[in-house]
Amino acid sequence: MKRSFLKTGDGSITIHLPEWDEQYHSKHGAIAEAKHVFIQEGFNFYRLQNPAVNHLRILEIGFGTGLNCLLTMMHASDQGLEVNYTGVEKFPVELSEVKQLNYATQLNQPINDFEKLHELRWEQWCKLSDTFSLFKHKCDFSELVYDAQFDLIYFDAFGPRVQPELWSVAIFKRMFNALSPNGVLVTYSAKGDVKRALKKVGFTIERLAGPPFKRHMLRAVKL
Ligand SMILES: C[S@@+](CC[C@H](N)C(=O)[O-])C[C@H]1O[C@@H](n2cnc3c(N)ncnc32)[C@H](O)[C@@H]1O
């Protein structure tokens, strides 16, 4: 599918899919959205609830541009925490496309650190620092079978408008199984159908304030 580039409200660039009129991030700010939904309401919430945990196991559904991974790496390093990060992606972004994204510059990070996320091999653990390891898994979300292996899931698939099949009870059942007890899933969508599917598989749901110009988002906890 054709991909083009779009400058979002906070100056960070996202990928646009003209065929679906869909973006990888909010038009109002890619970095702002990622920080709010995944770092603040996901990572920080999990830590608040589990202050004794110094090593987080994170699963990202839709690795895409690697923005969430970069932000998590920066944040975990600031907090002195260890992270094992698994990113799942079926249609990887090409390195030539990565070079058009301005996240490293916007976040004051070395460009090489960002590009490296995309150059690393798939299907193996790669150590990016003493405290951060990344495993990129190239497959379809619907094939994932994990058993209580993760503390936190960043659910960042394309929206239910264009990929309703990825926001189904069947997929969320797999997400529920992938989490350890007290595990947390965060997502930018707060649609009623999404909420109902998450509840149906056993999650406890909270509807939270969304990132800039988006009213709500969801957090689901496996109690
Ligand atoms: C909203 S974008 C993700 C954004 C990503 N988290 C980021 O920050 O760039 C959704 C991602 O899910 C991927 N994707 C879509 N359908 C998929 C599927 N069935 N299995 C695996 N990945 C899929 C897309 O290629 C895209 O990278």
The ligand as an SDF file (V2000), in Angstrom:
LIG
                    3D

 27 29  0  0  0  0  0  0  0  0999 V2000
   -1.1010    2.6420   13.6800 C   0  0  0  0  0  0  0  0  0  0  0  0
    0.2670    1.9140   12.8490 S   0  0  0  0  0  0  0  0  0  0  0  0
    1.4740    1.7210   14.0790 C   0  0  0  0  0  0  0  0  0  0  0  0
    2.2080    2.6150   14.5740 C   0  0  0  0  0  0  0  0  0  0  0  0
    3.4480    2.3090   15.3510 C   0  0  0  0  0  0  0  0  0  0  0  0
    3.1830    1.8720   16.6830 N   0  0  0  0  0  0  0  0  0  0  0  0
    4.2230    3.5840   15.2870 C   0  0  0  0  0  0  0  0  0  0  0  0
    4.3450    4.2600   16.3070 O   0  0  0  0  0  0  0  0  0  0  0  0
    4.6680    3.9020   14.1950 O   0  0  0  0  0  0  0  0  0  0  0  0
   -0.2240    0.1980   12.8000 C   0  0  0  0  0  0  0  0  0  0  0  0
    0.8760   -0.7790   12.4700 C   0  0  0  0  0  0  0  0  0  0  0  0
    0.3490   -2.1100   12.4650 O   0  0  0  0  0  0  0  0  0  0  0  0
    0.8810   -2.8260   11.3480 C   0  0  0  0  0  0  0  0  0  0  0  0
   -0.0740   -3.8930   10.9770 N   0  0  0  0  0  0  0  0  0  0  0  0
   -1.2590   -3.7250   10.3640 C   0  0  0  0  0  0  0  0  0  0  0  0
   -1.8880   -4.9200   10.2490 N   0  0  0  0  0  0  0  0  0  0  0  0
   -1.0970   -5.8440   10.8130 C   0  0  0  0  0  0  0  0  0  0  0  0
   -1.2160   -7.2470   11.0390 C   0  0  0  0  0  0  0  0  0  0  0  0
   -2.2920   -7.9180   10.6480 N   0  0  0  0  0  0  0  0  0  0  0  0
   -0.2130   -7.8830   11.6680 N   0  0  0  0  0  0  0  0  0  0  0  0
    0.9080   -7.1990   12.0570 C   0  0  0  0  0  0  0  0  0  0  0  0
    1.0860   -5.8620   11.8730 N   0  0  0  0  0  0  0  0  0  0  0  0
    0.0880   -5.1930   11.2650 C   0  0  0  0  0  0  0  0  0  0  0  0
    1.0260   -1.7590   10.3040 C   0  0  0  0  0  0  0  0  0  0  0  0
    1.9370   -2.1290    9.2980 O   0  0  0  0  0  0  0  0  0  0  0  0
    1.4880   -0.5530   11.1110 C   0  0  0  0  0  0  0  0  0  0  0  0
    2.8730   -0.5050   11.2240 O   0  0  0  0  0  0  0  0  0  0  0  0
  1  2  1  0
  2  3  1  0
  2 10  1  0
  3  4  1  0
  4  5  1  0
  5  6  1  0
  5  7  1  0
  7  8  2  0
  7  9  1  0
 10 11  1  0
 11 12  1  0
 11 26  1  0
 12 13  1  0
 13 14  1  0
 13 24  1  0
 14 15  1  0
 14 23  1  0
 15 16  2  0
 16 17  1  0
 17 18  1  0
 17 23  2  0
 18 19  1  0
 18 20  2  0
 20 21  1  0
 21 22  2  0
 22 23  1  0
 24 25  1  0
 24 26  1  0
 26 27  1  0
M  CHG  2   2   1   9  -1
M  END
$$$$
